């Protein structure tokens, strides 16, 4: 009976880094995606602002 629980805990501990790695990878990819969206948005906004200021001259 104890061997069953020991094996279960060992398997659970061995599986933990994979879950943490997966969570870290998802977090890193979502941060990268948000940063690229923010960069694209600011670039588009800057170009729009430049065209608007050129039109006023």
C-alpha positions in Angstrom: 0.0 0.0 0.0 2.8 2.4 0.9 4.7 1.5 -2.3 1.6 2.6 -4.3 1.6 6.1 -2.7 5.4 6.4 -2.9 5.2 5.6 -6.6 2.4 8.0 -7.1 4.3 10.8 -5.3 7.4 10.1 -7.3 5.5 10.2 -10.6 3.8 13.4 -9.5 7.1 15.0 -8.7 8.7 14.0 -11.9 5.7 15.4 -13.9 5.8 18.8 -12.1 8.7 20.4 -14.1 6.8 19.7 -17.3 3.8 21.5 -16.1 5.8 24.4 -14.8 7.7 24.5 -18.1 4.5 24.5 -20.1 3.0 27.3 -17.9 6.2 29.3 -18.3 6.2 28.8 -22.0 2.6 29.9 -22.3 3.3 33.0 -20.1 6.4 33.9 -22.2 4.5 33.6 -25.5 1.6 35.6 -24.3 3.9 38.4 -23.1 5.7 38.4 -26.4 2.4 38.5 -28.2 1.2 41.4 -26.1 4.4 43.3 -26.7 4.3 42.8 -30.4 0.7 44.0 -30.5 1.6 47.1 -28.5 4.6 47.8 -30.7 2.4 47.4 -33.9 -0.2 49.7 -32.4 2.2 52.4 -31.4 3.9 52.3 -34.8 0.5 52.6 -36.6 -0.5 55.4 -34.3 2.8 57.3 -35.0 2.4 56.9 -38.7 -1.2 58.2 -38.5 -0.1 61.1 -36.4 2.7 61.9 -38.9 0.2 61.9 -41.8 -2.2 64.1 -39.9 0.5 66.6 -39.1 1.8 66.6 -42.7 -1.8 67.3 -43.9 -2.0 70.4 -41.7 1.1 72.0 -43.2 
